[in-house]
Structures are given as structure tokens and as C-alpha cells.
Amino acid sequence: AVAGPRPACAASWADGTYSDPNHPTGFRRITVDDDGRAVVTGRDEPSGPLWRLSARVVDDVLVLQLSDGSVAPQTGVNVEAVDDGTLTPTFKGRFDPSPEPSILWPDGNRWTKVEMIEGLGRTTGWEADLCATDSAASLARLVEAARSGDVHDDARLERS
């Protein structure tokens, strides 16, 4: 199920910006390519580091690919082969359209999709609405941020 039409740049229901009740001043941003590969970026608090996780979208499930030092959920972690066949811990969230479009995680957390004002977003900085132009531009901006050192791959996500 998909909650309403996606913007022209959205390759998936998962594309968008989300709030996380465990980090109310932070954000989560998901960008998905046409093959279902995804990048999840976020910040737990405004002054915290920007982090990035690899993921993939399979039907109505977002599969986060975890690594040493990344998020360590208390429940719901599985081990499975990723793209290159490497066994990797994963954490799967399921799309839930009601009461608001969101991703429900096995530990009970729920990331709720937030409305964005094109080009402005809910937060300040480049992470605001990466979908304002198109997915290729969004991914290019993520790559540039990573090159500049502004993105911390698989940074630790501390749970409140």
C-alpha cells in the first residue's frame, strides 16, 4: 500500500523525511533509487553528527543494513546475505499507512513521514528536502556531504 501519490522524484513509498519520537529534535531522510537501494541519513539532535546507513526497499519493508558501531536495536535484528552475498545484520521496518504514513520497527518505534515545504523542509541545512529536485540530485548531495566529512557512515545511534 502506498499513501497517496509520490513526488516525481520518489522511486519508492519510503522516499521522504521522517520524525523519530526517540529523537524529537532530529530527523531521518530516506532516498531510494529505481533498484530499491536506499540511503538513510539522519541526525539525532541538531548539533549531533550526520550519520548514514545503507538500506534496501523490498515491497513494503525497509531493510537497514547494520554494521559494527551502527544502531544496535534490542530486538528484531536478523542476519542475512546482502547484495554481494556478505552476511550482514539487518533491521526491518514495515510501511504502515495509518494513522499517518510511517515505518513501524520491530522494537515498537515508529518513524512518521513529515510534510516538507519544497526546498525548505522541516530542518535547516542541506538535509532539509533532498527530494526537491530529483533522486539523482539528492544522491549527489549525499555523496558530496560524505566527501566533505559531514556524513559519518554507520555512526552510532544512541537510543533514548
C-alpha positions as CSV (number, residue, x, y, z in Angstrom):
1,A,0.0,0.0,0.0
2,V,1.2,3.5,-0.8
3,A,0.0,6.6,1.0
4,G,-1.0,8.9,-1.8
5,P,0.9,9.9,-4.9
6,R,4.7,10.1,-4.7
7,P,6.6,13.1,-5.9
8,A,8.1,12.7,-9.4
9,C,11.5,12.2,-7.8
10,A,10.4,9.4,-5.4
11,A,11.4,5.9,-6.5
12,S,9.6,4.4,-3.6
13,W,7.0,4.8,-0.8
14,A,9.9,5.1,1.5
15,D,11.4,8.3,-0.1
16,G,11.0,11.2,2.3
17,T,11.8,12.7,5.6
18,Y,10.7,11.2,8.9
19,S,10.4,12.1,12.6
20,D,11.6,9.7,15.3
21,P,9.9,10.0,18.7
22,N,13.1,8.7,20.3
23,H,14.9,11.8,18.8
24,P,12.3,14.5,18.6
25,T,14.7,17.3,17.5
26,G,16.4,15.1,14.9
27,F,15.3,13.7,11.5
28,R,15.6,10.7,9.3
29,R,15.8,11.1,5.5
30,I,15.4,8.1,3.1
31,T,16.4,8.3,-0.6
32,V,15.7,5.3,-2.8
33,D,16.9,4.6,-6.3
34,D,15.0,2.8,-9.0
35,D,16.5,-0.6,-8.0
36,G,15.3,-0.3,-4.4
37,R,18.8,0.5,-3.0
38,A,18.4,3.2,-0.3
39,V,20.5,5.6,1.8
40,V,19.1,6.6,5.2
41,T,20.7,9.8,6.6
42,G,19.8,11.4,9.9
43,R,20.7,13.5,12.8
44,D,19.6,12.6,16.4
45,E,19.8,16.2,17.5
46,P,20.5,19.5,15.8
47,S,24.1,19.7,16.9
48,G,24.8,15.9,16.6
49,P,26.7,14.2,13.8
50,L,25.0,13.5,10.5
51,W,25.0,9.7,10.0
52,R,24.3,7.4,7.1
53,L,23.1,3.8,6.7
54,S,22.7,1.6,3.6
55,A,19.3,0.0,3.2
56,R,17.0,-1.5,0.6
57,V,13.3,-1.4,0.0
58,V,11.5,-4.7,-0.7
59,D,7.8,-4.3,-1.2
60,D,6.5,-2.6,1.9
61,V,9.7,-3.2,4.0
62,L,12.7,-1.0,4.6
63,V,15.8,-3.2,5.4
64,L,18.5,-1.3,7.2
65,Q,22.0,-2.9,6.8
66,L,23.8,-2.7,10.2
67,S,27.5,-2.8,10.9
68,D,29.8,-2.6,13.8
69,G,29.2,0.7,15.6
70,S,25.9,1.4,14.0
71,V,22.4,1.3,15.5
72,A,22.0,-1.7,17.8
73,P,18.3,-2.4,18.4
74,Q,17.4,-4.5,21.4
75,T,15.0,-6.8,19.4
76,G,14.3,-7.6,15.8
77,V,17.8,-7.9,14.3
78,N,18.3,-10.7,11.7
79,V,21.3,-11.8,9.8
80,E,21.0,-12.2,6.0
81,A,23.0,-12.0,2.8
82,V,23.2,-8.6,1.2
83,D,23.9,-7.6,-2.4
84,D,27.4,-9.1,-2.6
85,G,26.4,-12.2,-0.6
86,T,28.0,-11.0,2.7
87,L,26.1,-12.0,5.8
88,T,25.0,-8.7,7.5
89,P,22.8,-7.9,10.5
90,T,19.6,-6.2,9.3
91,F,16.7,-4.4,10.9
92,K,13.4,-4.4,9.1
93,G,10.7,-1.7,9.3
94,R,7.3,-2.1,7.7
95,F,5.3,0.6,6.0
96,D,2.2,1.5,7.9
97,P,-0.2,3.9,6.2
98,S,-2.4,4.6,9.2
99,P,-3.0,6.7,11.1
100,E,-0.2,8.6,9.3
101,P,2.3,7.2,6.7
102,S,5.1,5.8,8.8
103,I,7.6,3.0,9.2
104,L,7.0,0.6,12.2
105,W,10.1,-1.1,13.6
106,P,10.2,-4.4,15.5
107,D,11.2,-2.7,18.7
108,G,7.9,-0.7,18.6
109,N,9.5,2.6,17.4
110,R,7.6,4.4,14.6
111,W,9.2,6.9,12.2
112,T,6.4,9.2,10.9
113,K,6.7,10.8,7.5
114,V,6.6,14.6,7.8
115,E,5.3,17.1,5.3
116,M,8.0,19.1,3.6
117,I,7.9,22.6,2.0
118,E,9.8,22.1,-1.2
119,G,13.3,23.5,-0.8
120,L,12.8,24.5,2.8
121,G,12.0,21.4,4.7
122,R,11.5,21.0,8.5
123,T,15.1,21.4,9.4
124,T,18.0,23.7,8.4
125,G,20.9,22.7,6.2
126,W,21.2,20.6,3.1
127,E,19.4,17.7,4.6
128,A,16.1,19.7,4.5
129,D,14.2,18.4,1.5
130,L,16.6,16.4,-0.7
131,C,13.7,15.4,-2.9
132,A,13.1,19.0,-4.0
133,T,14.8,18.4,-7.4
134,D,15.2,14.7,-8.2
135,S,16.7,11.5,-6.8
136,A,19.9,11.8,-8.8
137,A,20.5,15.3,-7.4
138,S,19.6,14.0,-3.9
139,L,22.1,11.2,-4.1
140,A,24.8,13.6,-5.5
141,R,24.3,15.9,-2.5
142,L,24.7,12.9,-0.1
143,V,27.9,11.9,-1.9
144,E,29.2,15.5,-1.7
145,A,28.4,15.6,2.1
146,A,30.2,12.4,2.6
147,R,33.3,13.6,0.8
148,S,33.3,16.8,2.8
149,G,33.3,14.7,6.0
150,D,29.8,16.0,7.1
151,V,28.3,12.4,7.0
152,H,29.5,9.8,9.4
153,D,29.0,6.3,7.9
154,D,27.1,4.0,10.2
155,A,27.5,6.3,13.1
156,R,26.3,5.1,16.5
157,L,22.6,5.9,17.1
158,E,22.1,6.1,20.8
159,R,18.6,5.2,21.9
160,S,16.8,7.5,24.4
